[in-house]
Amino acid sequence: MSKRNLFLVVVYLLVAHATVLADEVKLKNGDKLTGTIVKADAKTLTLKTDYAGAVTISTDAIAEVVSSEPLYVALSDGKTLVGKVATSGGKYEVETKETGKASGEMSAVQAIRSPAEQTAYERTRNPSWFDLWNGGLDFGYSLTTGNTRTNTLALGANLGRQTRRDKTTLYAAYINAKNKNKGVTETTANAIRGGGRYEISLTNRLATFGFADFEYNQIQLLDLRSVLGGGLGYYAVKNDRAQLQLFGGGAYNRENFSTGLQRNSGEVFVGEDFMLRLSDRVTFKERFQLFPNLTNRGEYRHTFDSSLTTKVTNWMTWNVTASNRYISNPPPGSKNNDLLLTTGIGVSFTNFNFRK
């Protein structure tokens, strides 16, 4: 055999081997897609392809599925089968190592998962509180010099942990800005905000939660605002790409100002929490809350926080954040509204375990 023919045979075998290793999804319209099956449920199947990334396919459009590698098949009776999967005509067949081939009706299949998805699923069933944390640390700094000198430092941290039964979020933000003109230094921003929220799922859509928020703002003459509260939330939208929660409840607000003014008041609140994954690398988050005052009728405050996070690398992000605080009854000498807008780089992590 000549070297040229040997080369062609090797190329053919490599292509054939790659084709054999690919999972196949045949559609009812005759099309065939190849790739790696990530996961599937009663509504959709996710296929990772080399040519189009992750593709989501409606199960109503699928005629047959054939996997080249073992998958995890979760059944309605609680059993999980592991093996190569083939589906056709409303039935499934799993080729297991232990018991050979097992088959049944597709209506009994709750989910199909790749080994990586199964590992992630099992971690969410009974995880340690130190496990499954996602989030990042942000840093921003700007400096101008010349006739005047200004410098701004912004730091932030956002952490979140979500399982099937609960959700924890923690946040902290700091900004300090100064302007120096003709030897006189003026502080134009000096604020620290932080807090956390813990949520317990009652149903797939309904949840109850408690939270604590703390804030210091020199420009608004605020030494400390402490808010403790809780309520109920309803997920109007809840999927891997987008989440929209509408919530409401009650809170206790304690405020101490540098003027000596102290205020304690009860509040009710309503709000919404929105998250949208614009792509695999870009995520937008936003939360708005309105707090009518029950102790001093007619007074109110509202908060707005948003962030746009873009993954530059697997661990580095570029972030733009906006944070607004409004109170209808500020102390004399300060304004109602305080808006902070920052941008900078950050470090992100996924499913982090703090005990490692």
C-alpha positions in Angstrom: 0.0 0.0 0.0 1.4 3.4 -1.0 1.9 6.1 1.6 -0.8 8.2 0.0 -3.4 5.4 0.2 -2.3 4.7 3.8 -2.8 8.3 4.7 -6.3 8.3 3.1 -7.2 5.1 5.1 -6.1 6.7 8.4 -8.1 9.9 7.7 -11.1 7.8 6.8 -10.8 5.8 10.0 -10.4 8.9 12.1 -13.5 10.5 10.5 -15.5 7.3 10.9 -14.4 7.0 14.5 -15.4 10.6 15.3 -18.8 9.9 13.6 -19.3 6.8 15.7 -18.5 8.6 18.9 -21.1 11.3 18.2 -24.6 11.1 19.7 -27.4 11.4 17.1 -30.7 13.1 17.4 -33.1 12.4 14.5 -36.0 14.9 14.0 -39.5 14.1 12.7 -38.8 16.4 9.7 -36.0 14.1 8.6 -33.0 16.2 9.8 -30.2 14.6 11.8 -28.1 16.4 14.4 -24.9 15.1 15.9 -23.0 16.1 19.0 -23.0 15.3 22.7 -26.2 14.9 24.7 -26.0 17.1 27.8 -29.4 16.6 29.3 -33.0 16.1 28.5 -36.4 16.2 30.3 -40.0 15.9 29.2 -39.9 19.2 27.3 -36.4 19.8 25.8 -33.1 18.1 25.0 -29.8 19.9 25.1 -27.2 18.9 22.5 -23.7 20.3 22.5 -22.4 20.6 19.0 -19.0 21.7 17.4 -20.8 23.8 14.8 -23.4 25.7 16.8 -22.6 25.3 20.5 -25.4 24.1 22.8 -28.6 23.5 20.9 -32.0 23.2 22.7 -34.5 20.9 20.9 -38.2 20.4 21.8 -38.8 16.8 22.6 -42.0 17.0 20.5 -39.8 17.4 17.4 -37.6 14.4 18.1 -38.1 11.0 16.4 -35.1 9.1 17.6 -32.1 9.5 20.0 -29.0 7.3 19.9 -26.1 7.9 22.3 -22.5 6.7 21.7 -21.5 7.0 25.4 -23.3 6.0 28.6 -25.9 8.4 30.0 -27.9 8.5 33.2 -31.6 7.8 32.8 -33.8 8.8 35.8 -37.1 7.0 35.9 -40.4 7.9 37.7 -40.1 4.9 40.1 -36.9 6.4 41.5 -34.4 4.1 39.7 -31.6 5.4 37.6 -30.2 3.4 34.7 -26.7 4.0 33.3 -25.7 3.0 29.8 -25.9 3.8 26.1 -29.4 5.1 25.3 -31.6 4.6 22.3 -35.2 6.0 21.9 -37.7 5.5 19.2 -41.5 5.2 18.8 -42.2 6.4 22.4 -40.0 3.8 23.9 -36.5 3.8 25.4 -33.7 1.2 25.6 -30.7 1.4 27.9 -27.7 -0.9 27.5 -26.4 -1.3 31.0 -23.2 -3.2 32.1 -24.8 -4.8 35.1 -28.1 -6.2 33.8 -27.9 -5.9 30.0 -30.6 -4.1 28.1 -33.5 -2.5 29.9 -36.5 -0.9 28.1 -39.8 0.8 28.7 -42.1 3.6 27.9 -40.7 7.1 27.4 -43.4 8.4 29.7 -41.6 6.8 32.6 -38.4 8.8 31.9 -38.0 11.9 34.0 -34.6 13.0 32.9 -31.5 12.0 30.9 -28.2 13.4 32.0 -24.6 13.2 30.9 -22.0 12.1 33.5 -21.1 15.8 34.1 -24.7 16.8 34.5 -25.4 13.8 36.8 -22.5 14.9 39.0 -23.8 18.4 39.2 -27.3 17.1 40.0 -26.1 14.9 42.8 -24.2 17.8 44.4 -27.4 19.8 44.6 -29.4 17.0 46.3 -27.6 17.1 49.6 -24.7 19.5 49.5 -22.7 21.0 52.3 -23.4 24.7 53.0 -19.8 25.4 52.0 -20.3 23.9 48.6 -21.8 25.2 45.3 -20.9 28.8 45.7 -20.9 31.0 42.5 -20.0 34.7 42.2 -17.0 37.0 42.0 -14.9 39.8 43.3 -14.9 43.2 41.5 -12.2 45.9 41.4 -12.4 49.3 39.8 -10.1 52.4 40.0 -9.9 55.6 38.1 -7.4 58.5 38.4 -7.1 61.9 36.7 -4.4 64.5 37.3 -3.7 68.0 36.0 -5.3 71.2 37.2 -7.4 69.0 39.5 -6.9 65.5 40.8 -9.6 62.9 41.2 -9.5 59.3 42.2 -12.2 56.7 42.6 -11.9 53.3 44.2 -14.7 50.7 43.9 -14.8 47.2 45.4 -17.5 44.6 45.3 -18.4 41.0 46.0 -21.4 39.0 45.0 -21.8 35.4 46.2 -24.7 33.0 45.6 -25.6 29.4 46.3 -28.7 27.7 44.9 -29.9 24.1 45.5 -33.2 22.5 44.8 -34.5 23.5 48.3 -32.8 26.8 49.2 -30.9 29.8 47.9 -28.4 32.0 49.6 -27.1 35.4 48.3 -24.5 37.6 49.9 -23.3 41.0 48.6 -20.9 43.8 49.6 -19.9 47.1 47.9 -17.6 49.9 48.7 -16.9 53.2 46.8 -14.7 56.1 47.7 -14.2 59.1 45.4 -12.2 62.3 46.1 -11.5 65.5 44.2 -8.5 67.8 45.0 -8.6 71.3 43.6 -6.1 74.1 44.6 -5.0 72.1 47.6 -8.5 71.5 48.9 -9.6 67.8 49.0 -13.3 67.1 48.8 -14.9 63.6 49.3 -17.6 63.2 46.6 -18.5 59.6 47.5 -17.9 57.3 50.5 -20.4 54.5 50.9 -20.4 50.9 52.1 -23.3 48.5 51.4 -23.7 44.9 52.3 -26.2 42.2 53.3 -27.6 38.8 52.6 -30.8 36.9 51.8 -31.8 33.3 52.5 -34.6 31.7 50.6 -36.4 28.3 51.2 -38.4 26.8 48.3 -42.0 25.9 49.3 -42.9 24.7 45.8 -41.2 24.9 42.4 -42.4 28.6 42.0 -43.2 29.8 45.6 -40.5 30.6 48.2 -40.2 32.2 51.6 -37.2 34.3 52.5 -35.5 36.5 55.1 -32.9 39.2 54.6 -30.6 41.7 56.3 -29.2 44.9 54.7 -26.7 47.3 56.1 -25.5 50.7 54.7 -23.2 53.6 55.5 -23.1 56.7 53.4 -21.1 59.7 54.4 -22.5 62.1 51.7 -26.1 61.3 52.8 -25.1 61.8 56.4 -26.0 58.2 57.1 -23.9 56.5 59.9 -25.8 53.2 59.6 -29.1 51.9 58.2 -30.0 48.4 59.4 -32.9 46.6 57.8 -34.2 43.2 58.8 -37.2 41.6 57.0 -38.8 38.7 55.3 -41.6 37.7 53.0 -42.8 35.5 50.1 -41.6 35.4 46.5 -43.2 33.9 43.4 -41.1 33.0 40.3 -43.1 34.2 37.3 -40.2 32.9 35.1 -37.7 30.2 36.2 -35.4 28.4 33.8 -31.7 28.1 33.0 -31.7 31.3 30.9 -33.9 33.7 32.8 -35.5 34.1 36.2 -38.1 36.7 37.3 -39.2 36.7 41.0 -42.0 39.0 42.3 -41.9 39.3 46.1 -43.3 41.2 49.0 -43.3 41.3 52.8 -42.4 43.3 55.9 -39.3 44.9 57.4 -37.9 46.8 60.4 -35.7 49.8 59.6 -33.3 51.4 62.0 -31.5 54.6 60.9 -28.7 56.6 62.6 -27.5 59.9 61.0 -24.4 61.9 61.7 -26.7 64.9 62.6 -27.9 63.0 65.7 -31.2 62.0 64.1 -32.4 58.5 64.9 -35.4 56.8 63.2 -36.9 53.4 63.9 -39.8 52.4 61.6 -41.8 49.4 60.3 -42.1 49.0 56.6 -43.8 46.9 54.0 -42.1 46.2 50.7 -42.7 44.9 47.2 -40.2 44.3 44.5 -38.8 42.2 41.7 -35.6 40.3 41.1 -34.6 39.6 37.4 -31.7 37.6 35.9 -31.0 37.0 32.2 -28.2 35.1 30.5 -27.7 37.0 27.3 -25.1 34.5 26.1 -22.7 32.0 27.6 -20.4 34.9 28.6 -22.8 37.8 29.3 -25.2 38.0 32.3 -27.5 40.8 33.4 -29.0 41.0 36.9 -31.4 43.6 38.4 -33.4 44.1 41.6 -35.9 46.8 42.5 -37.5 47.2 46.0 -40.1 49.8 47.2 -40.4 50.3 51.0 -43.5 52.3 52.1 -43.2 53.5 55.7 -45.8 52.2 58.1 -44.7 54.3 61.1 -44.5 57.6 59.3 -47.3 57.4 56.8 -46.5 59.0 53.4 -42.8 58.5 53.6 -41.0 55.8 51.6 -37.7 54.7 50.1 -36.7 52.5 47.2 -33.5 50.7 46.1 -32.3 49.7 42.7 -29.3 47.5 41.9 -28.2 46.2 38.5 -25.1 44.6 37.0 -23.8 43.5 33.6 -21.1 40.9 33.8 -19.1 39.8 30.7 -16.7 36.9 30.9 -13.3 37.8 29.4 -11.7 34.5 30.3 -12.8 31.6 32.3 -11.9 33.4 35.5 -11.8 37.1 34.6 -14.8 39.4 34.0 -15.6 42.9 33.0 -18.4 44.4 35.1 -20.7 47.4 35.0 -22.8 48.1 38.0 -25.4 50.7 39.0 -26.8 51.2 42.5 -29.4 53.8 43.5 -30.9 54.6 46.9 -33.8 57.1 47.3 -35.4 58.3 50.6 -38.3 60.7 50.7 -37.3 62.2 54.0 -33.6 62.8 54.1 -32.0 64.7 57.0 -31.4 68.4 56.5 -28.3 69.0 54.4 -28.5 65.9 52.2 -30.4 65.0 49.0 -33.1 62.4 48.4 -31.2 60.4 45.8 -27.8 58.8 45.7 -26.6 57.0 42.5 -23.4 55.0 42.2 -22.2 53.8 38.8 -18.9 51.8 38.6 -17.1 49.7 36.1 -14.0 47.5 36.4 -12.6 44.0 36.2 -13.4 41.0 38.4 -12.5 37.4 39.3 -15.3 34.9 39.0 -15.7 31.3 40.3 -18.2 28.5 39.7 -19.4 25.8 42.1 -16.7 26.7 44.5 -16.2 24.7 47.7 -14.8 26.9 50.6 -13.5 23.8 52.5 -11.1 22.8 49.7 
